[in-house]
Amino acid sequence: MSLSVEWIAVDWGTSSLRAWAIGADGQDLDSKTSDQGMAKLEPSDFEAALMSLIEPWLSHEKIDIIACGMVGARQGWIEAPYASTPCSPQANMITAPTKDPRLNVQIISGVSQAQPADVMRGEETQIAGFQKLNPNWDGVICLPGTHTKWVQMSAGEIVSFQTFMTGEIFDLMCSSSVLRYSVAGKGWDQDAFGTAVEDAISRPEAMAARLFSLRAESLLNDLPQATAKARLSGLLIGAELAAARPYWLGQSIAMIGPKAMGDGYAAALAAQHVPIIRTDTVHMTLAGLNAAYSQWKDPKWPAQ
């Protein structure tokens, strides 16, 4: 049985592509994923990659497609210029060039900050989704990931934000540094993680020395790999929390991210007596794409 698709929502990241067929009532009727992320494609390849995924949902009529993520990067389908803070999470969209006359592809712009320099693409849509589901909420949104972001929200706008490469540094240390020999195991030591977080928050300037001590303890004292890996994560997250203290101290905190990635941050914040609201990345992304579609259909929306 064919679906009655009103529009299509797309989350297009560096390594993957996900699309949802949305009905007239705003509910997702079907979803599809592929590994055709931005990193694998040239600008001329994006339309074909999208069509291979959504062709079964198309009719003879033109259909609106709202996309977020790295599809709008400089190396993506077409660059969607950043909106500058302070701004609403989804301040602008840009039309992607298409050959198929049935496609009307709108790409959501990312957000930039001039001082200190920072950018986001994709997270703004997750933030818009949280706002849609939690109207009039002010506070800080933490988005754990390869590049974790702390975002100050006020009156529906992104006021400021800061990105930390903590996740990428952890992956690099586990795969490419001298510590790879010490953290290769799959276990986890939660107590060691918590102690390392506290150590890094209280003395972030000592983190580099603490990191090498993991290798030394492995050689001299047979430090268990599970303990070493947990301490490595705790030191990195603790140093991030020390630097991001103005974002979380005394603030209302919401967290958007996958459970596995967010558990460490949630535990570290709980140890600092910071309550948080936890939400799901996919749920917030889809809610944000719905919010963007509603904006797009508004006659007052400034199409570009």
C-alpha positions in Angstrom: 0.0 0.0 0.0 1.4 3.4 -1.0 2.0 6.0 1.7 0.3 9.4 1.7 3.5 11.5 2.2 3.1 15.2 2.9 6.8 16.0 3.2 10.2 14.4 3.9 12.5 15.0 6.8 16.3 14.4 6.3 19.2 14.3 8.8 22.4 14.2 6.7 25.6 13.8 8.7 29.2 13.2 7.9 28.9 9.4 7.8 25.2 8.6 7.4 21.9 9.7 5.9 18.5 9.2 7.5 15.1 10.2 6.0 11.6 10.1 7.3 8.3 10.1 5.3 6.0 12.5 7.2 2.2 12.4 6.9 -0.3 15.2 7.0 -0.7 14.9 10.8 3.1 15.3 11.3 3.7 11.6 12.2 6.5 9.7 10.6 5.1 7.0 8.3 8.4 5.3 7.4 12.1 5.8 7.7 15.2 4.8 5.8 18.9 5.0 6.4 22.1 4.7 4.3 25.8 5.1 4.8 25.9 7.8 2.1 27.1 10.5 4.4 28.6 13.9 3.3 32.2 12.6 3.6 31.6 10.0 0.8 29.9 12.4 -1.7 30.8 15.2 -4.1 28.2 18.1 -4.4 26.9 16.6 -7.7 26.3 13.2 -5.9 23.8 14.4 -3.3 20.6 14.3 -5.3 21.2 10.8 -6.5 22.1 9.6 -3.0 18.8 11.1 -1.7 16.7 9.7 -4.6 18.0 6.2 -4.0 16.6 6.4 -0.5 13.3 8.2 -1.0 12.2 7.2 -4.5 9.5 4.8 -3.2 7.8 7.7 -1.3 7.5 10.0 -4.3 4.6 10.6 -6.6 4.3 12.9 -9.6 3.8 16.0 -7.4 6.5 18.3 -6.1 7.3 17.5 -2.5 9.0 19.6 0.2 12.2 18.1 1.8 13.6 19.7 4.9 17.2 18.7 5.6 19.7 19.4 8.4 23.3 18.6 9.2 26.5 18.4 7.2 24.5 18.4 3.9 24.7 22.2 4.3 28.5 22.4 4.9 31.0 23.9 2.5 31.8 20.4 1.2 28.1 19.4 1.2 25.3 19.7 -1.4 25.3 23.5 -1.2 26.7 25.7 1.6 23.9 27.0 3.9 25.5 30.1 5.4 25.7 30.2 9.2 23.2 32.3 11.2 25.1 34.4 13.8 24.4 34.4 17.5 22.3 35.5 19.1 19.6 33.9 16.9 16.8 31.4 16.9 18.1 27.8 16.3 16.7 27.6 12.8 17.1 31.2 11.5 17.6 30.4 7.8 17.2 27.9 5.1 18.6 27.7 1.6 17.3 25.8 -1.5 19.5 23.1 -2.9 19.9 22.8 -6.7 18.0 19.8 -8.1 17.4 18.2 -11.5 14.3 16.3 -10.6 11.3 18.8 -10.8 9.5 16.9 -8.0 12.1 17.9 -5.4 12.0 21.1 -3.3 15.0 20.6 -1.0 15.4 23.1 1.8 18.6 22.9 3.9 18.7 24.4 7.4 21.6 26.7 8.1 24.0 26.1 11.0 24.9 28.6 13.7 28.1 30.5 14.2 29.6 32.5 17.0 32.1 35.3 16.3 33.9 35.5 19.7 35.2 33.0 20.6 34.9 31.5 17.1 32.6 28.5 17.1 30.2 26.7 14.7 27.5 24.0 14.7 25.6 22.1 12.0 22.8 19.7 12.9 22.8 20.4 16.6 20.7 23.5 16.0 17.8 21.3 14.8 18.0 19.1 17.9 17.9 22.3 20.0 14.8 23.5 18.0 13.2 20.1 18.6 13.8 20.4 22.4 12.3 23.9 22.3 9.2 22.7 20.3 8.6 20.1 23.0 9.6 22.4 25.9 8.3 25.9 25.1 9.5 28.8 27.2 12.4 26.8 28.6 15.6 28.8 29.4 18.9 27.2 30.4 21.8 25.3 29.0 21.7 22.4 26.6 24.5 20.0 26.6 25.0 17.8 23.4 27.6 15.1 24.1 29.3 13.7 21.1 32.6 13.6 19.2 32.5 17.4 19.5 30.4 18.1 22.6 28.5 21.4 22.7 27.3 23.6 25.6 24.6 26.0 24.5 23.1 28.9 26.5 19.4 29.4 25.6 17.3 32.4 26.5 14.0 33.7 25.2 14.0 31.1 22.3 17.5 32.1 21.1 21.0 30.6 21.1 22.9 33.3 23.1 26.3 31.6 23.2 27.9 28.2 22.9 31.2 26.4 23.2 32.4 23.2 21.6 34.9 20.7 23.1 36.7 18.0 21.1 36.6 15.7 24.1 35.1 12.7 22.3 37.6 13.0 19.4 40.5 13.3 21.8 39.3 10.2 23.6 39.1 8.2 20.4 42.5 9.4 19.2 44.1 8.5 22.5 42.5 5.0 22.5 43.6 4.3 18.9 46.8 6.3 18.2 48.5 7.3 21.4 50.9 5.4 23.7 47.8 4.8 25.9 46.3 2.5 23.3 48.2 -0.4 24.9 46.7 0.4 28.3 43.0 1.0 27.4 42.4 -1.8 24.9 40.0 -3.7 27.1 36.2 -3.6 26.9 35.4 -3.3 30.6 34.6 -0.3 32.7 35.4 0.9 36.3 32.8 3.4 37.3 34.5 4.3 40.6 37.8 5.1 38.7 35.8 7.2 36.3 34.3 9.3 39.1 37.6 9.8 40.9 39.3 10.9 37.7 36.4 13.4 37.0 36.9 14.9 40.5 40.7 15.0 40.0 40.4 16.8 36.7 37.8 19.3 37.9 40.0 20.3 40.9 43.3 20.3 39.0 42.7 20.5 35.2 46.3 21.9 34.7 47.7 18.5 35.8 45.7 16.5 33.2 48.6 15.9 30.8 50.7 14.4 33.6 47.7 12.3 34.8 47.3 10.9 31.4 50.9 9.6 31.1 50.6 8.1 34.6 48.0 5.7 33.2 50.7 4.2 30.9 53.2 4.2 33.8 50.8 2.4 36.1 50.0 -0.2 33.4 53.7 -1.0 33.1 54.7 -0.9 36.8 51.5 -2.0 38.6 49.5 -3.9 36.0 46.7 -1.3 36.1 43.6 -3.1 34.7 42.6 -1.9 31.2 39.0 -1.2 32.3 40.3 1.0 35.1 42.7 2.8 32.7 40.0 3.5 30.1 37.5 4.7 32.7 40.2 7.1 34.2 41.1 8.4 30.7 37.5 9.2 30.0 37.0 10.7 33.5 40.1 13.0 33.1 39.0 14.3 29.7 35.3 14.9 30.8 36.4 16.4 34.1 38.8 18.8 32.3 35.9 19.8 30.0 33.6 20.4 33.0 36.2 22.5 34.6 36.4 24.7 31.5 32.6 24.7 30.9 31.8 25.6 34.6 30.0 28.9 33.7 27.7 26.9 31.5 26.5 24.3 34.1 27.1 25.9 37.5 23.7 27.0 38.9 22.0 26.4 35.5 19.0 24.4 34.3 20.6 21.7 32.2 19.1 19.6 29.4 21.1 16.9 27.6 20.5 15.7 24.0 22.5 12.7 23.0 22.7 8.9 22.7 22.5 7.1 26.0 26.0 5.6 25.8 27.6 8.9 25.1 25.6 10.8 27.6 25.9 8.5 30.6 29.4 9.7 31.4 28.4 13.3 31.3 25.3 12.6 33.4 27.3 10.8 36.0 29.9 13.5 36.1 27.3 16.2 36.5 25.3 14.2 39.1 28.5 14.1 41.2 28.5 17.9 41.1 24.9 17.9 42.3 23.7 19.2 38.9 20.2 17.9 37.9 19.6 17.4 34.2 16.8 16.6 31.8 17.9 13.8 29.4 16.4 13.4 25.9 17.0 11.3 22.8 18.9 12.6 19.8 16.7 11.0 17.1 13.5 12.2 18.8 14.8 15.8 19.1 16.1 15.8 15.5 12.7 14.8 14.1 10.9 17.3 16.3 13.3 20.0 15.1 12.7 19.1 11.5 8.9 19.3 12.1 9.5 22.7 13.6 11.5 23.8 10.5 8.8 22.5 8.2 6.2 24.5 10.1 8.4 27.6 9.7 8.8 26.9 6.0 5.0 26.7 5.4 4.5 30.0 7.2 3.8 32.7 4.6 5.9 35.1 6.5 9.0 32.9 6.4 11.9 34.6 4.5 12.7 32.0 1.8 16.2 32.2 0.3 
